[in-house]
Amino acid sequence: MPESANVARVREVYDLARHAKHQELRALLVEDVTWHPAREGAWKPCTNVDEVVKTLLWRAGMNKMRPSDFIDLGDRVLFQVRGRGMGRLGAKGFLQRLFQIVALRGGKIVSIKDYASRDEALAAAGVKR
């Protein structure tokens, strides 16, 4: 089964960030895009495109973040993010990973929210297991 346009867009955003393609990355985000941490106070939430681009470029470069295990939820995509040093970003457990829910509108990312566990992300998305 081919992946949805939204899943493909999330993959593209992370690929652009890993390759430090600032302008192309910026074009895939709305101006007032937001990004919230898994733990309140873990880091200052991003509230605009400049902050999100900067954070994505830093995380993709420093943490080698890679998305996987996508669940298409229509206008949102839930997925796992693996990389180095994920604990300081809110990940828990031996195999440190974060989960994210990315909301999209018109092919552009409007929000990103980190979750410490898959169960937490699934609950936030309203997905029953």
Buried (B, 14 or more C-beta within 10 A) or exposed (E): EEEBEBBBBBBBBBBBBBEEBBEEBBEBBBEEBBBBBBBEEBBEBBEBBEBBBEBBBEBBEEBEBBBEEBBBBEEBBBBBBBBEEBEEBBBBEEEBBBBBBBBBEEEBBBBBBBBBBBEBBBEBBEEEE
